[in-house]
């Protein structure tokens, strides 16, 4: 929704239909985009935001599973406790 589409509505519709057809999941995302659009810088920024949101959700879910035990959460996530603390601060997950 944040991308300024370079073509007409017919091209947009065809691209979306192609993404749906090629997807083996019930959800389509940026990985299903045609290669010529994946390189667009605005899509790169959107992908980074999506990745950050997914990482924040994963950390939050893991902290809930471990009842707030950061050492156990870091072990489950496969990262150091220091990295986990940095991520918690970065995403404001106190």
PDB file of N, CA, C and O in Angstrom:
ATOM      1  N   UNK A   1       0.817  -1.196   0.000  1.00  0.00           N
ATOM      2  CA  UNK A   1       0.000   0.000   0.000  1.00  0.00           C
ATOM      3  C   UNK A   1       0.862   1.261   0.000  1.00  0.00           C
ATOM      4  O   UNK A   1       0.396   2.334  -0.384  1.00  0.00           O
ATOM      5  N   UNK A   2       2.115   1.132   0.429  1.00  0.00           N
ATOM      6  CA  UNK A   2       2.988   2.296   0.492  1.00  0.00           C
ATOM      7  C   UNK A   2       3.733   2.530  -0.820  1.00  0.00           C
ATOM      8  O   UNK A   2       4.418   3.541  -0.967  1.00  0.00           O
ATOM      9  N   UNK A   3       3.609   1.626  -1.753  1.00  0.00           N
ATOM     10  CA  UNK A   3       4.377   1.699  -2.993  1.00  0.00           C
ATOM     11  C   UNK A   3       3.602   2.447  -4.068  1.00  0.00           C
ATOM     12  O   UNK A   3       2.410   2.212  -4.265  1.00  0.00           O
ATOM     13  N   UNK A   4       4.283   3.341  -4.755  1.00  0.00           N
ATOM     14  CA  UNK A   4       3.693   4.076  -5.863  1.00  0.00           C
ATOM     15  C   UNK A   4       3.822   3.214  -7.114  1.00  0.00           C
ATOM     16  O   UNK A   4       4.881   3.171  -7.740  1.00  0.00           O
ATOM     17  N   UNK A   5       2.736   2.526  -7.476  1.00  0.00           N
ATOM     18  CA  UNK A   5       2.764   1.561  -8.581  1.00  0.00           C
ATOM     19  C   UNK A   5       3.113   2.254  -9.900  1.00  0.00           C
ATOM     20  O   UNK A   5       2.497   3.264 -10.241  1.00  0.00           O
ATOM     21  N   UNK A   6       4.104   1.724 -10.656  1.00  0.00           N
ATOM     22  CA  UNK A   6       4.553   2.391 -11.873  1.00  0.00           C
ATOM     23  C   UNK A   6       3.666   2.137 -13.095  1.00  0.00           C
ATOM     24  O   UNK A   6       3.791   2.840 -14.097  1.00  0.00           O
ATOM     25  N   UNK A   7       2.788   1.161 -13.031  1.00  0.00           N
ATOM     26  CA  UNK A   7       1.997   0.812 -14.203  1.00  0.00           C
ATOM     27  C   UNK A   7       0.533   1.188 -14.044  1.00  0.00           C
ATOM     28  O   UNK A   7       0.159   1.984 -13.182  1.00  0.00           O
ATOM     29  N   UNK A   8      -0.282   0.587 -14.906  1.00  0.00           N
ATOM     30  CA  UNK A   8      -1.714   0.854 -14.832  1.00  0.00           C
ATOM     31  C   UNK A   8      -2.414  -0.207 -13.977  1.00  0.00           C
ATOM     32  O   UNK A   8      -1.782  -1.157 -13.517  1.00  0.00           O
ATOM     33  N   UNK A   9      -3.687  -0.042 -13.775  1.00  0.00           N
ATOM     34  CA  UNK A   9      -4.443  -0.928 -12.888  1.00  0.00           C
ATOM     35  C   UNK A   9      -4.474  -2.362 -13.424  1.00  0.00           C
ATOM     36  O   UNK A   9      -4.493  -3.311 -12.640  1.00  0.00           O
ATOM     37  N   UNK A  10      -4.481  -2.528 -14.737  1.00  0.00           N
ATOM     38  CA  UNK A  10      -4.479  -3.868 -15.332  1.00  0.00           C
ATOM     39  C   UNK A  10      -3.183  -4.607 -14.993  1.00  0.00           C
ATOM     40  O   UNK A  10      -3.203  -5.797 -14.680  1.00  0.00           O
ATOM     41  N   UNK A  11      -2.059  -3.894 -15.057  1.00  0.00           N
ATOM     42  CA  UNK A  11      -0.768  -4.502 -14.713  1.00  0.00           C
ATOM     43  C   UNK A  11      -0.712  -4.867 -13.237  1.00  0.00           C
ATOM     44  O   UNK A  11      -0.173  -5.911 -12.870  1.00  0.00           O
ATOM     45  N   UNK A  12      -1.266  -4.011 -12.395  1.00  0.00           N
ATOM     46  CA  UNK A  12      -1.315  -4.301 -10.964  1.00  0.00           C
ATOM     47  C   UNK A  12      -2.147  -5.553 -10.705  1.00  0.00           C
ATOM     48  O   UNK A  12      -1.743  -6.437  -9.951  1.00  0.00           O
ATOM     49  N   UNK A  13      -3.308  -5.613 -11.338  1.00  0.00           N
ATOM     50  CA  UNK A  13      -4.185  -6.776 -11.166  1.00  0.00           C
ATOM     51  C   UNK A  13      -3.484  -8.054 -11.625  1.00  0.00           C
ATOM     52  O   UNK A  13      -3.535  -9.069 -10.930  1.00  0.00           O
ATOM     53  N   UNK A  14      -2.836  -8.014 -12.777  1.00  0.00           N
ATOM     54  CA  UNK A  14      -2.126  -9.190 -13.286  1.00  0.00           C
ATOM     55  C   UNK A  14      -1.012  -9.626 -12.334  1.00  0.00           C
ATOM     56  O   UNK A  14      -0.818 -10.821 -12.109  1.00  0.00           O
ATOM     57  N   UNK A  15      -0.285  -8.666 -11.780  1.00  0.00           N
ATOM     58  CA  UNK A  15       0.791  -8.983 -10.849  1.00  0.00           C
ATOM     59  C   UNK A  15       0.243  -9.633  -9.587  1.00  0.00           C
ATOM     60  O   UNK A  15       0.804 -10.614  -9.100  1.00  0.00           O
ATOM     61  N   UNK A  16      -0.840  -9.096  -9.058  1.00  0.00           N
ATOM     62  CA  UNK A  16      -1.442  -9.666  -7.843  1.00  0.00           C
ATOM     63  C   UNK A  16      -1.961 -11.075  -8.120  1.00  0.00           C
ATOM     64  O   UNK A  16      -1.763 -11.979  -7.309  1.00  0.00           O
ATOM     65  N   UNK A  17      -2.622 -11.265  -9.259  1.00  0.00           N
ATOM     66  CA  UNK A  17      -3.119 -12.603  -9.608  1.00  0.00           C
ATOM     67  C   UNK A  17      -1.971 -13.596  -9.745  1.00  0.00           C
ATOM     68  O   UNK A  17      -2.080 -14.746  -9.319  1.00  0.00           O
ATOM     69  N   UNK A  18      -0.870 -13.146 -10.341  1.00  0.00           N
ATOM     70  CA  UNK A  18       0.303 -14.008 -10.485  1.00  0.00           C
ATOM     71  C   UNK A  18       0.866 -14.386  -9.117  1.00  0.00           C
ATOM     72  O   UNK A  18       1.235 -15.538  -8.887  1.00  0.00           O
ATOM     73  N   UNK A  19       0.930 -13.417  -8.217  1.00  0.00           N
ATOM     74  CA  UNK A  19       1.442 -13.681  -6.873  1.00  0.00           C
ATOM     75  C   UNK A  19       0.562 -14.706  -6.154  1.00  0.00           C
ATOM     76  O   UNK A  19       1.073 -15.603  -5.483  1.00  0.00           O
ATOM     77  N   UNK A  20      -0.744 -14.575  -6.293  1.00  0.00           N
ATOM     78  CA  UNK A  20      -1.665 -15.513  -5.659  1.00  0.00           C
ATOM     79  C   UNK A  20      -1.487 -16.904  -6.262  1.00  0.00           C
ATOM     80  O   UNK A  20      -1.449 -17.897  -5.535  1.00  0.00           O
ATOM     81  N   UNK A  21      -1.381 -16.976  -7.563  1.00  0.00           N
ATOM     82  CA  UNK A  21      -1.233 -18.253  -8.249  1.00  0.00           C
ATOM     83  C   UNK A  21       0.059 -18.966  -7.844  1.00  0.00           C
ATOM     84  O   UNK A  21       0.061 -20.178  -7.630  1.00  0.00           O
ATOM     85  N   UNK A  22       1.142 -18.222  -7.742  1.00  0.00           N
ATOM     86  CA  UNK A  22       2.445 -18.812  -7.432  1.00  0.00           C
ATOM     87  C   UNK A  22       2.658 -19.101  -5.952  1.00  0.00           C
ATOM     88  O   UNK A  22       3.574 -19.840  -5.591  1.00  0.00           O
ATOM     89  N   UNK A  23       1.830 -18.533  -5.104  1.00  0.00           N
ATOM     90  CA  UNK A  23       1.993 -18.723  -3.667  1.00  0.00           C
ATOM     91  C   UNK A  23       1.489 -20.095  -3.254  1.00  0.00           C
ATOM     92  O   UNK A  23       0.430 -20.538  -3.700  1.00  0.00           O
ATOM     93  N   UNK A  24       2.253 -20.764  -2.401  1.00  0.00           N
ATOM     94  CA  UNK A  24       1.811 -22.045  -1.871  1.00  0.00           C
ATOM     95  C   UNK A  24       1.270 -21.884  -0.451  1.00  0.00           C
ATOM     96  O   UNK A  24       1.092 -22.863   0.274  1.00  0.00           O
ATOM     97  N   UNK A  25       1.017 -20.656  -0.074  1.00  0.00           N
ATOM     98  CA  UNK A  25       0.529 -20.341   1.264  1.00  0.00           C
ATOM     99  C   UNK A  25      -0.802 -19.616   1.151  1.00  0.00           C
ATOM    100  O   UNK A  25      -1.230 -19.236   0.061  1.00  0.00           O
ATOM    101  N   UNK A  26      -1.444 -19.433   2.288  1.00  0.00           N
ATOM    102  CA  UNK A  26      -2.706 -18.697   2.278  1.00  0.00           C
ATOM    103  C   UNK A  26      -2.468 -17.191   2.353  1.00  0.00           C
ATOM    104  O   UNK A  26      -3.412 -16.403   2.290  1.00  0.00           O
ATOM    105  N   UNK A  27      -1.208 -16.800   2.487  1.00  0.00           N
ATOM    106  CA  UNK A  27      -0.851 -15.391   2.598  1.00  0.00           C
ATOM    107  C   UNK A  27       0.229 -15.081   1.567  1.00  0.00           C
ATOM    108  O   UNK A  27       1.193 -15.832   1.423  1.00  0.00           O
ATOM    109  N   UNK A  28       0.063 -13.977   0.854  1.00  0.00           N
ATOM    110  CA  UNK A  28       1.121 -13.558  -0.061  1.00  0.00           C
ATOM    111  C   UNK A  28       1.906 -12.430   0.589  1.00  0.00           C
ATOM    112  O   UNK A  28       1.362 -11.642   1.362  1.00  0.00           O
ATOM    113  N   UNK A  29       3.189 -12.363   0.267  1.00  0.00           N
ATOM    114  CA  UNK A  29       4.027 -11.300   0.827  1.00  0.00           C
ATOM    115  C   UNK A  29       5.042 -10.854  -0.218  1.00  0.00           C
ATOM    116  O   UNK A  29       4.943 -11.224  -1.388  1.00  0.00           O
ATOM    117  N   UNK A  30       6.000 -10.072   0.202  1.00  0.00           N
ATOM    118  CA  UNK A  30       6.954  -9.485  -0.744  1.00  0.00           C
ATOM    119  C   UNK A  30       7.815 -10.516  -1.452  1.00  0.00           C
ATOM    120  O   UNK A  30       8.332 -10.241  -2.536  1.00  0.00           O
ATOM    121  N   UNK A  31       7.982 -11.691  -0.871  1.00  0.00           N
ATOM    122  CA  UNK A  31       8.798 -12.712  -1.528  1.00  0.00           C
ATOM    123  C   UNK A  31       8.134 -13.230  -2.803  1.00  0.00           C
ATOM    124  O   UNK A  31       8.807 -13.808  -3.657  1.00  0.00           O
ATOM    125  N   UNK A  32       6.838 -13.032  -2.939  1.00  0.00           N
ATOM    126  CA  UNK A  32       6.109 -13.486  -4.117  1.00  0.00           C
ATOM    127  C   UNK A  32       6.123 -12.462  -5.259  1.00  0.00           C
ATOM    128  O   UNK A  32       5.583 -12.726  -6.333  1.00  0.00           O
ATOM    129  N   UNK A  33       6.723 -11.324  -5.035  1.00  0.00           N
ATOM    130  CA  UNK A  33       6.790 -10.291  -6.072  1.00  0.00           C
ATOM    131  C   UNK A  33       7.675 -10.723  -7.231  1.00  0.00           C
ATOM    132  O   UNK A  33       8.616 -11.494  -7.037  1.00  0.00           O
ATOM    133  N   UNK A  34       7.387 -10.239  -8.423  1.00  0.00           N
ATOM    134  CA  UNK A  34       8.296 -10.479  -9.551  1.00  0.00           C
ATOM    135  C   UNK A  34       9.663  -9.853  -9.256  1.00  0.00           C
ATOM    136  O   UNK A  34       9.755  -8.861  -8.532  1.00  0.00           O
ATOM    137  N   UNK A  35      10.707 -10.434  -9.815  1.00  0.00           N
ATOM    138  CA  UNK A  35      12.072  -9.980  -9.542  1.00  0.00           C
ATOM    139  C   UNK A  35      12.292  -8.504  -9.832  1.00  0.00           C
ATOM    140  O   UNK A  35      13.014  -7.833  -9.094  1.00  0.00           O
ATOM    141  N   UNK A  36      11.684  -7.986 -10.895  1.00  0.00           N
ATOM    142  CA  UNK A  36      11.919  -6.586 -11.241  1.00  0.00           C
ATOM    143  C   UNK A  36      11.366  -5.628 -10.184  1.00  0.00           C
ATOM    144  O   UNK A  36      11.806  -4.481 -10.105  1.00  0.00           O
ATOM    145  N   UNK A  37      10.421  -6.076  -9.382  1.00  0.00           N
ATOM    146  CA  UNK A  37       9.881  -5.225  -8.329  1.00  0.00           C
ATOM    147  C   UNK A  37      10.574  -5.440  -6.987  1.00  0.00           C
ATOM    148  O   UNK A  37      10.582  -4.543  -6.144  1.00  0.00           O
ATOM    149  N   UNK A  38      11.150  -6.612  -6.784  1.00  0.00           N
ATOM    150  CA  UNK A  38      11.846  -6.894  -5.527  1.00  0.00           C
ATOM    151  C   UNK A  38      13.028  -5.959  -5.319  1.00  0.00           C
ATOM    152  O   UNK A  38      13.392  -5.659  -4.182  1.00  0.00           O
ATOM    153  N   UNK A  39      13.622  -5.500  -6.403  1.00  0.00           N
ATOM    154  CA  UNK A  39      14.799  -4.646  -6.308  1.00  0.00           C
ATOM    155  C   UNK A  39      14.466  -3.195  -6.000  1.00  0.00           C
ATOM    156  O   UNK A  39      15.362  -2.408  -5.698  1.00  0.00           O
ATOM    157  N   UNK A  40      13.208  -2.834  -6.071  1.00  0.00           N
ATOM    158  CA  UNK A  40      12.813  -1.448  -5.804  1.00  0.00           C
ATOM    159  C   UNK A  40      13.133  -1.091  -4.361  1.00  0.00           C
ATOM    160  O   UNK A  40      12.817  -1.856  -3.451  1.00  0.00           O
ATOM    161  N   UNK A  41      13.748   0.048  -4.144  1.00  0.00           N
ATOM    162  CA  UNK A  41      14.206   0.425  -2.806  1.00  0.00           C
ATOM    163  C   UNK A  41      13.060   0.548  -1.813  1.00  0.00           C
ATOM    164  O   UNK A  41      13.237   0.235  -0.636  1.00  0.00           O
ATOM    165  N   UNK A  42      11.896   0.994  -2.254  1.00  0.00           N
ATOM    166  CA  UNK A  42      10.782   1.123  -1.316  1.00  0.00           C
ATOM    167  C   UNK A  42      10.332  -0.245  -0.835  1.00  0.00           C
ATOM    168  O   UNK A  42       9.921  -0.384   0.317  1.00  0.00           O
ATOM    169  N   UNK A  43      10.402  -1.266  -1.697  1.00  0.00           N
ATOM    170  CA  UNK A  43      10.054  -2.616  -1.270  1.00  0.00           C
ATOM    171  C   UNK A  43      11.086  -3.148  -0.292  1.00  0.00           C
ATOM    172  O   UNK A  43      10.740  -3.870   0.643  1.00  0.00           O
ATOM    173  N   UNK A  44      12.339  -2.803  -0.494  1.00  0.00           N
ATOM    174  CA  UNK A  44      13.389  -3.226   0.432  1.00  0.00           C
ATOM    175  C   UNK A  44      13.117  -2.664   1.822  1.00  0.00           C
ATOM    176  O   UNK A  44      13.252  -3.374   2.819  1.00  0.00           O
ATOM    177  N   UNK A  45      12.741  -1.412   1.890  1.00  0.00           N
ATOM    178  CA  UNK A  45      12.425  -0.788   3.180  1.00  0.00           C
ATOM    179  C   UNK A  45      11.202  -1.439   3.822  1.00  0.00           C
ATOM    180  O   UNK A  45      11.186  -1.681   5.029  1.00  0.00           O
ATOM    181  N   UNK A  46      10.185  -1.722   3.021  1.00  0.00           N
ATOM    182  CA  UNK A  46       8.983  -2.371   3.537  1.00  0.00           C
ATOM    183  C   UNK A  46       9.331  -3.753   4.065  1.00  0.00           C
ATOM    184  O   UNK A  46       8.833  -4.153   5.118  1.00  0.00           O
ATOM    185  N   UNK A  47      10.186  -4.498   3.345  1.00  0.00           N
ATOM    186  CA  UNK A  47      10.592  -5.834   3.783  1.00  0.00           C
ATOM    187  C   UNK A  47      11.337  -5.750   5.110  1.00  0.00           C
ATOM    188  O   UNK A  47      11.131  -6.589   5.987  1.00  0.00           O
ATOM    189  N   UNK A  48      12.197  -4.752   5.266  1.00  0.00           N
ATOM    190  CA  UNK A  48      12.915  -4.589   6.529  1.00  0.00           C
ATOM    191  C   UNK A  48      11.939  -4.343   7.673  1.00  0.00           C
ATOM    192  O   UNK A  48      12.105  -4.887   8.764  1.00  0.00           O
ATOM    193  N   UNK A  49      10.921  -3.524   7.423  1.00  0.00           N
ATOM    194  CA  UNK A  49       9.912  -3.259   8.449  1.00  0.00           C
ATOM    195  C   UNK A  49       9.148  -4.531   8.798  1.00  0.00           C
ATOM    196  O   UNK A  49       8.889  -4.794   9.972  1.00  0.00           O
ATOM    197  N   UNK A  50       8.787  -5.319   7.791  1.00  0.00           N
ATOM    198  CA  UNK A  50       8.085  -6.576   8.035  1.00  0.00           C
ATOM    199  C   UNK A  50       8.950  -7.530   8.841  1.00  0.00           C
ATOM    200  O   UNK A  50       8.470  -8.172   9.775  1.00  0.00           O
ATOM    201  N   UNK A  51      10.228  -7.625   8.481  1.00  0.00           N
ATOM    202  CA  UNK A  51      11.148  -8.504   9.198  1.00  0.00           C
ATOM    203  C   UNK A  51      11.275  -8.078  10.655  1.00  0.00           C
ATOM    204  O   UNK A  51      11.300  -8.922  11.552  1.00  0.00           O
ATOM    205  N   UNK A  52      11.356  -6.778  10.891  1.00  0.00           N
ATOM    206  CA  UNK A  52      11.455  -6.272  12.255  1.00  0.00           C
ATOM    207  C   UNK A  52      10.199  -6.587  13.055  1.00  0.00           C
ATOM    208  O   UNK A  52      10.284  -6.982  14.218  1.00  0.00           O
ATOM    209  N   UNK A  53       9.042  -6.416  12.442  1.00  0.00           N
ATOM    210  CA  UNK A  53       7.782  -6.733  13.124  1.00  0.00           C
ATOM    211  C   UNK A  53       7.704  -8.218  13.468  1.00  0.00           C
ATOM    212  O   UNK A  53       7.263  -8.580  14.558  1.00  0.00           O
ATOM    213  N   UNK A  54       8.125  -9.070  12.548  1.00  0.00           N
ATOM    214  CA  UNK A  54       8.113 -10.507  12.797  1.00  0.00           C
ATOM    215  C   UNK A  54       9.081 -10.871  13.923  1.00  0.00           C
ATOM    216  O   UNK A  54       8.766 -11.693  14.783  1.00  0.00           O
ATOM    217  N   UNK A  55      10.253 -10.254  13.905  1.00  0.00           N
ATOM    218  CA  UNK A  55      11.241 -10.527  14.951  1.00  0.00           C
ATOM    219  C   UNK A  55      10.715 -10.073  16.308  1.00  0.00           C
ATOM    220  O   UNK A  55      10.860 -10.788  17.299  1.00  0.00           O
ATOM    221  N   UNK A  56      10.112  -8.898  16.360  1.00  0.00           N
ATOM    222  CA  UNK A  56       9.565  -8.389  17.614  1.00  0.00           C
ATOM    223  C   UNK A  56       8.469  -9.313  18.136  1.00  0.00           C
ATOM    224  O   UNK A  56       8.414  -9.591  19.334  1.00  0.00           O
ATOM    225  N   UNK A  57       7.599  -9.790  17.252  1.00  0.00           N
ATOM    226  CA  UNK A  57       6.531 -10.717  17.663  1.00  0.00           C
ATOM    227  C   UNK A  57       7.103 -12.018  18.178  1.00  0.00           C
ATOM    228  O   UNK A  57       6.624 -12.554  19.177  1.00  0.00           O
ATOM    229  N   UNK A  58       8.136 -12.540  17.503  1.00  0.00           N
ATOM    230  CA  UNK A  58       8.767 -13.781  17.923  1.00  0.00           C
ATOM    231  C   UNK A  58       9.394 -13.625  19.307  1.00  0.00           C
ATOM    232  O   UNK A  58       9.252 -14.504  20.157  1.00  0.00           O
ATOM    233  N   UNK A  59      10.073 -12.529  19.529  1.00  0.00           N
ATOM    234  CA  UNK A  59      10.685 -12.280  20.840  1.00  0.00           C
ATOM    235  C   UNK A  59       9.603 -12.168  21.906  1.00  0.00           C
ATOM    236  O   UNK A  59       9.727 -12.746  22.985  1.00  0.00           O
ATOM    237  N   UNK A  60       8.553 -11.431  21.605  1.00  0.00           N
ATOM    238  CA  UNK A  60       7.466 -11.260  22.561  1.00  0.00           C
ATOM    239  C   UNK A  60       6.807 -12.597  22.900  1.00  0.00           C
ATOM    240  O   UNK A  60       6.543 -12.875  24.069  1.00  0.00           O
ATOM    241  N   UNK A  61       6.541 -13.421  21.895  1.00  0.00           N
ATOM    242  CA  UNK A  61       5.932 -14.736  22.118  1.00  0.00           C
ATOM    243  C   UNK A  61       6.856 -15.635  22.944  1.00  0.00           C
ATOM    244  O   UNK A  61       6.405 -16.359  23.831  1.00  0.00           O
ATOM    245  N   UNK A  62       8.147 -15.576  22.638  1.00  0.00           N
ATOM    246  CA  UNK A  62       9.110 -16.403  23.364  1.00  0.00           C
ATOM    247  C   UNK A  62       9.209 -15.961  24.818  1.00  0.00           C
ATOM    248  O   UNK A  62       9.303 -16.800  25.714  1.00  0.00           O
ATOM    249  N   UNK A  63       9.190 -14.657  25.060  1.00  0.00           N
ATOM    250  CA  UNK A  63       9.203 -14.168  26.440  1.00  0.00           C
ATOM    251  C   UNK A  63       7.948 -14.609  27.191  1.00  0.00           C
ATOM    252  O   UNK A  63       8.011 -14.923  28.380  1.00  0.00           O
ATOM    253  N   UNK A  64       6.817 -14.633  26.503  1.00  0.00           N
ATOM    254  CA  UNK A  64       5.585 -15.108  27.146  1.00  0.00           C
ATOM    255  C   UNK A  64       5.691 -16.593  27.476  1.00  0.00           C
ATOM    256  O   UNK A  64       5.277 -17.022  28.553  1.00  0.00           O
ATOM    257  N   UNK A  65       6.241 -17.374  26.554  1.00  0.00           N
ATOM    258  CA  UNK A  65       6.403 -18.822  26.772  1.00  0.00           C
ATOM    259  C   UNK A  65       7.321 -19.116  27.950  1.00  0.00           C
ATOM    260  O   UNK A  65       7.134 -20.099  28.667  1.00  0.00           O
ATOM    261  N   UNK A  66       8.314 -18.254  28.141  1.00  0.00           N
ATOM    262  CA  UNK A  66       9.283 -18.470  29.222  1.00  0.00           C
ATOM    263  C   UNK A  66       8.938 -17.659  30.472  1.00  0.00           C
ATOM    264  O   UNK A  66       9.745 -17.526  31.391  1.00  0.00           O
ATOM    265  N   UNK A  67       7.710 -17.119  30.479  1.00  0.00           N
ATOM    266  CA  UNK A  67       7.224 -16.332  31.619  1.00  0.00           C
ATOM    267  C   UNK A  67       8.181 -15.199  31.985  1.00  0.00           C
ATOM    268  O   UNK A  67       8.402 -14.907  33.160  1.00  0.00           O
ATOM    269  N   UNK A  68       8.743 -14.568  30.952  1.00  0.00           N
ATOM    270  CA  UNK A  68       9.612 -13.415  31.154  1.00  0.00           C
ATOM    271  C   UNK A  68      11.055 -13.750  31.471  1.00  0.00           C
ATOM    272  O   UNK A  68      11.861 -12.847  31.700  1.00  0.00           O
ATOM    273  N   UNK A  69      11.398 -15.022  31.488  1.00  0.00           N
ATOM    274  CA  UNK A  69      12.775 -15.435  31.779  1.00  0.00           C
ATOM    275  C   UNK A  69      13.632 -15.158  30.542  1.00  0.00           C
ATOM    276  O   UNK A  69      13.561 -15.883  29.550  1.00  0.00           O
ATOM    277  N   UNK A  70      14.429 -14.115  30.617  1.00  0.00           N
ATOM    278  CA  UNK A  70      15.202 -13.672  29.460  1.00  0.00           C
ATOM    279  C   UNK A  70      16.310 -14.649  29.082  1.00  0.00           C
ATOM    280  O   UNK A  70      16.611 -14.816  27.900  1.00  0.00           O
ATOM    281  N   UNK A  71      16.917 -15.293  30.069  1.00  0.00           N
ATOM    282  CA  UNK A  71      17.951 -16.288  29.764  1.00  0.00           C
ATOM    283  C   UNK A  71      17.361 -17.454  28.989  1.00  0.00           C
ATOM    284  O   UNK A  71      17.933 -17.900  27.995  1.00  0.00           O
ATOM    285  N   UNK A  72      16.214 -17.946  29.444  1.00  0.00           N
ATOM    286  CA  UNK A  72      15.558 -19.059  28.751  1.00  0.00           C
ATOM    287  C   UNK A  72      15.087 -18.627  27.369  1.00  0.00           C
ATOM    288  O   UNK A  72      15.197 -19.397  26.415  1.00  0.00           O
ATOM    289  N   UNK A  73      14.569 -17.416  27.246  1.00  0.00           N
ATOM    290  CA  UNK A  73      14.106 -16.910  25.952  1.00  0.00           C
ATOM    291  C   UNK A  73      15.273 -16.792  24.982  1.00  0.00           C
ATOM    292  O   UNK A  73      15.157 -17.176  23.818  1.00  0.00           O
ATOM    293  N   UNK A  74      16.396 -16.264  25.457  1.00  0.00           N
ATOM    294  CA  UNK A  74      17.580 -16.137  24.603  1.00  0.00           C
ATOM    295  C   UNK A  74      18.037 -17.512  24.124  1.00  0.00           C
ATOM    296  O   UNK A  74      18.396 -17.674  22.958  1.00  0.00           O
ATOM    297  N   UNK A  75      18.025 -18.502  25.017  1.00  0.00           N
ATOM    298  CA  UNK A  75      18.407 -19.866  24.628  1.00  0.00           C
ATOM    299  C   UNK A  75      17.474 -20.414  23.551  1.00  0.00           C
ATOM    300  O   UNK A  75      17.932 -20.989  22.563  1.00  0.00           O
ATOM    301  N   UNK A  76      16.175 -20.239  23.740  1.00  0.00           N
ATOM    302  CA  UNK A  76      15.205 -20.723  22.745  1.00  0.00           C
ATOM    303  C   UNK A  76      15.385 -20.028  21.397  1.00  0.00           C
ATOM    304  O   UNK A  76      15.234 -20.651  20.346  1.00  0.00           O
ATOM    305  N   UNK A  77      15.706 -18.745  21.432  1.00  0.00           N
ATOM    306  CA  UNK A  77      15.881 -17.974  20.198  1.00  0.00           C
ATOM    307  C   UNK A  77      17.243 -18.195  19.551  1.00  0.00           C
ATOM    308  O   UNK A  77      17.459 -17.826  18.396  1.00  0.00           O
ATOM    309  N   UNK A  78      18.159 -18.800  20.304  1.00  0.00           N
ATOM    310  CA  UNK A  78      19.497 -19.048  19.761  1.00  0.00           C
ATOM    311  C   UNK A  78      20.348 -17.799  19.673  1.00  0.00           C
ATOM    312  O   UNK A  78      21.201 -17.681  18.794  1.00  0.00           O
ATOM    313  N   UNK A  79      20.113 -16.854  20.596  1.00  0.00           N
ATOM    314  CA  UNK A  79      20.897 -15.620  20.640  1.00  0.00           C
ATOM    315  C   UNK A  79      21.429 -15.422  22.049  1.00  0.00           C
ATOM    316  O   UNK A  79      20.971 -16.074  22.988  1.00  0.00           O
ATOM    317  N   UNK A  80      22.386 -14.532  22.198  1.00  0.00           N
ATOM    318  CA  UNK A  80      22.927 -14.266  23.527  1.00  0.00           C
ATOM    319  C   UNK A  80      21.934 -13.423  24.328  1.00  0.00           C
ATOM    320  O   UNK A  80      21.055 -12.769  23.764  1.00  0.00           O
ATOM    321  N   UNK A  81      22.088 -13.451  25.628  1.00  0.00           N
ATOM    322  CA  UNK A  81      21.215 -12.658  26.488  1.00  0.00           C
ATOM    323  C   UNK A  81      21.396 -11.166  26.206  1.00  0.00           C
ATOM    324  O   UNK A  81      20.432 -10.401  26.228  1.00  0.00           O
ATOM    325  N   UNK A  82      22.632 -10.765  25.942  1.00  0.00           N
ATOM    326  CA  UNK A  82      22.907  -9.362  25.617  1.00  0.00           C
ATOM    327  C   UNK A  82      22.184  -8.922  24.349  1.00  0.00           C
ATOM    328  O   UNK A  82      21.630  -7.825  24.288  1.00  0.00           O
ATOM    329  N   UNK A  83      22.197  -9.784  23.343  1.00  0.00           N
ATOM    330  CA  UNK A  83      21.484  -9.478  22.097  1.00  0.00           C
ATOM    331  C   UNK A  83      19.995  -9.371  22.365  1.00  0.00           C
ATOM    332  O   UNK A  83      19.325  -8.481  21.841  1.00  0.00           O
ATOM    333  N   UNK A  84      19.475 -10.282  23.186  1.00  0.00           N
ATOM    334  CA  UNK A  84      18.053 -10.230  23.519  1.00  0.00           C
ATOM    335  C   UNK A  84      17.707  -8.919  24.220  1.00  0.00           C
ATOM    336  O   UNK A  84      16.696  -8.294  23.901  1.00  0.00           O
ATOM    337  N   UNK A  85      18.533  -8.502  25.166  1.00  0.00           N
ATOM    338  CA  UNK A  85      18.287  -7.229  25.852  1.00  0.00           C
ATOM    339  C   UNK A  85      18.291  -6.059  24.866  1.00  0.00           C
ATOM    340  O   UNK A  85      17.461  -5.154  24.956  1.00  0.00           O
ATOM    341  N   UNK A  86      19.235  -6.091  23.925  1.00  0.00           N
ATOM    342  CA  UNK A  86      19.285  -5.029  22.910  1.00  0.00           C
ATOM    343  C   UNK A  86      18.038  -5.012  22.043  1.00  0.00           C
ATOM    344  O   UNK A  86      17.505  -3.948  21.730  1.00  0.00           O
ATOM    345  N   UNK A  87      17.574  -6.198  21.656  1.00  0.00           N
ATOM    346  CA  UNK A  87      16.363  -6.300  20.829  1.00  0.00           C
ATOM    347  C   UNK A  87      15.129  -5.833  21.603  1.00  0.00           C
ATOM    348  O   UNK A  87      14.259  -5.159  21.051  1.00  0.00           O
ATOM    349  N   UNK A  88      15.061  -6.194  22.875  1.00  0.00           N
ATOM    350  CA  UNK A  88      13.929  -5.763  23.713  1.00  0.00           C
ATOM    351  C   UNK A  88      13.888  -4.248  23.788  1.00  0.00           C
ATOM    352  O   UNK A  88      12.824  -3.638  23.683  1.00  0.00           O
ATOM    353  N   UNK A  89      15.052  -3.648  23.970  1.00  0.00           N
ATOM    354  CA  UNK A  89      15.128  -2.194  24.026  1.00  0.00           C
ATOM    355  C   UNK A  89      14.782  -1.576  22.671  1.00  0.00           C
ATOM    356  O   UNK A  89      14.035  -0.599  22.601  1.00  0.00           O
ATOM    357  N   UNK A  90      15.332  -2.153  21.587  1.00  0.00           N
ATOM    358  CA  UNK A  90      15.090  -1.644  20.238  1.00  0.00           C
ATOM    359  C   UNK A  90      13.609  -1.654  19.882  1.00  0.00           C
ATOM    360  O   UNK A  90      13.109  -0.710  19.270  1.00  0.00           O
ATOM    361  N   UNK A  91      12.908  -2.718  20.263  1.00  0.00           N
ATOM    362  CA  UNK A  91      11.486  -2.846  19.911  1.00  0.00           C
ATOM    363  C   UNK A  91      10.547  -2.348  21.003  1.00  0.00           C
ATOM    364  O   UNK A  91       9.327  -2.381  20.836  1.00  0.00           O
ATOM    365  N   UNK A  92      11.103  -1.888  22.115  1.00  0.00           N
ATOM    366  CA  UNK A  92      10.270  -1.373  23.205  1.00  0.00           C
ATOM    367  C   UNK A  92       9.368  -2.427  23.799  1.00  0.00           C
ATOM    368  O   UNK A  92       8.177  -2.196  24.007  1.00  0.00           O
ATOM    369  N   UNK A  93       9.938  -3.590  24.074  1.00  0.00           N
ATOM    370  CA  UNK A  93       9.146  -4.729  24.558  1.00  0.00           C
ATOM    371  C   UNK A  93       9.196  -4.918  26.072  1.00  0.00           C
ATOM    372  O   UNK A  93       9.042  -6.043  26.545  1.00  0.00           O
ATOM    373  N   UNK A  94       9.397  -3.898  26.812  1.00  0.00           N
ATOM    374  CA  UNK A  94       9.512  -4.043  28.270  1.00  0.00           C
ATOM    375  C   UNK A  94       8.321  -4.643  28.876  1.00  0.00           C
ATOM    376  O   UNK A  94       8.272  -4.827  30.092  1.00  0.00           O
TER     377      UNK A  94
END
